[in-house]
Amino acid sequence: MTKKVINLINWTSAITLGCLVFLLIVGPRVLDGTNIAWLTSGDPSTGYLGWEFFRHDQWRLPFALNPHYGLEVSSSIIYSDSNVLFAFIFKLFSVFLPEHFQYFGIWLLVCFVLQALFAWKLIGIISNNFFICLFGTCLFLFAPIFLWRLYGHYNLVGHFFILFSLYIIFKQNNSSGKWLWLCLIIGALLVHSYLAAMVISLWIINIIINLFNKKINYKIFFGEILIIFILILITLWGAGYFSLSGRIAGGGYGVYCMNLLSLFNPNGGYPGGWSYILKPFPDCLGNYEGFNYLGLGGVFLLIWASFVYWQNRKELSVPKKYYPLCVLLFGFTLYAISTNISFLNYKFELIKLNIPLFEMFRASGRFFWPVFYMILFLCILLIVKFYTRNKAIYILIVAALFQIFDTHIAWSNFRDTFMKPRSTVWNTPLKDKFWEQAALQYSKIRYIPTQNLFPEWVYFAKYAVDYNLETDITYLARIDADKLNKIMQHNNAMITSGIFEKDTLYILQEQYSADVIKNIDTNKDFLGNVDGFYVLAPDWKILKGAIAEH
């Protein structure tokens, strides 16, 4: 067979494998763009709602601004986990889309396909044998760190960015490499900041490797670097990363870190863990973000490869050109562990650091992902290098079967979420006809006290987007703490004066209703309980007359 035919077979096989695993674990219902039944809570709900607000708004500068979802504390859809890349693409065709539309199912399919494709290509650097690539790719497709993000962090299922970055580094194709890096970096920036940070770090290491190897024309090289940096800044601006200013409410570095036993701990936040065979170890609060369990197949392969390495250690060494990559991966490991070292359910704080960059990437345990994939890659490399082709295939078959069947205890649960009965609406407690009438009279809906993520936020945010209202009822990854304090002061002033904005419907926390009723004009304003929620409707009695049923 010619090289083109072999490449076609490999590409087709990888894409088919990715699709089959997607259908096995996720199922086809999420591919129905009008099906929003599986997006009703947590991170998926804010991702979807952020997109719906953005979709129905005009284009702005920067392009990803989403002011109707958050009002004073609003920012960009990058902070509602709405996948800026897909949001930009689908907003261009919004007029042709159904009233309720989601692209997150399509995104997940893309992630599975590209995870398979780039894992296949990465393993293809080691061996061009079809079965080695096939069963090696299964280890990457059923990697617990990849599948675990299906619980709700859908943008972070995009691990293919990491695999493609590693592929470019090892392939060392200088003619097209710079453009591949540019596409990777911009794509990652438009999907998730953590993925972008890893890709940019790997790109910088690739630059250093090329400098060491003297494979570049320095004048052209530095010109290209400058262009890429400028494009990165433009992308950051366009995606709305700079839409936050002042103090950013966040925190969590040293909490969301990696446990020292993470590679072998199938905990992962599920009652039964990620293994039928291995029992979960106790760990510390927040270690779920540092979940990096290899899977039983990965553990099996690591143990086997460790013996192979020990037996052949005298003839093995890391090529000098990859020293910078080793340094980066070691740095990623230290950052993932953090300065709060976790071992089982014990934590030891080495030093307390207050570094803004660390708080920006507070879930430091995620930064072990490139190291995780390098461990799998190197294990496969050692098996292929020191065994005959057939023996290597048999070992990888056993590892893949261990990986698939033992992690079934966890990934089988995802299907229940994704294969819920199809629906174009969400269940809501807001049943009273008052809500429909109020939507005709007001242009905004707010919650007092203003806060990011209160228990019933999703009902009111969905109500707002359905009736084209602006709202400060949100769930965002980051908010400007100074702006939040200002709006809370403004709310307190309105409560004291009894004068509220006439174009705004207010949802009150119960303890605030007693203070509000003292100062409002009850001849004009309505304050009462509707469907179990305290509601203030300024000038409601003037607008609609007395509401006897309330």
Secondary structure by P-SEA (a helix, b strand, c coil): ccaaaaaaaaaaaaaaaaaaaaaaccccccccccccccccccaaaaaaaaaaaaaacccccccccccccccccccccccccccaaaaaaaaaacccccccccaaaaaaaaaaaaaaaaaaaaaaaacccaaaaaaaaaaaaaccccccccccccccccaaaaaaaaaaaaaccccaaaaaaaaaaaaaaaccaaaaaaaaaaaaaaaaaaaaaccccaaaaaaaaaaaaaaaaaaaaaaccccccccccccccccccccccccccccccccccccccccccccccccccccccccaaaaaaaaaaaaaaaaccccccccccaaaaaaaaaaaaaaaaccccccccccccccccccaaaaaaccccccaaaaaaaaaaaaaaaaaacccaaaaaaaaaaaaaaaaaaacccaaaaaaaaacccccbbbbccccaaaaaaaacccccccccccccccaaaaaaaaaaaacccccccccccccaaaaaaaaaaaaaaaaaccccccbbbbbcccaaaaaaaccccccccccccccbbbbbccccccccccccc
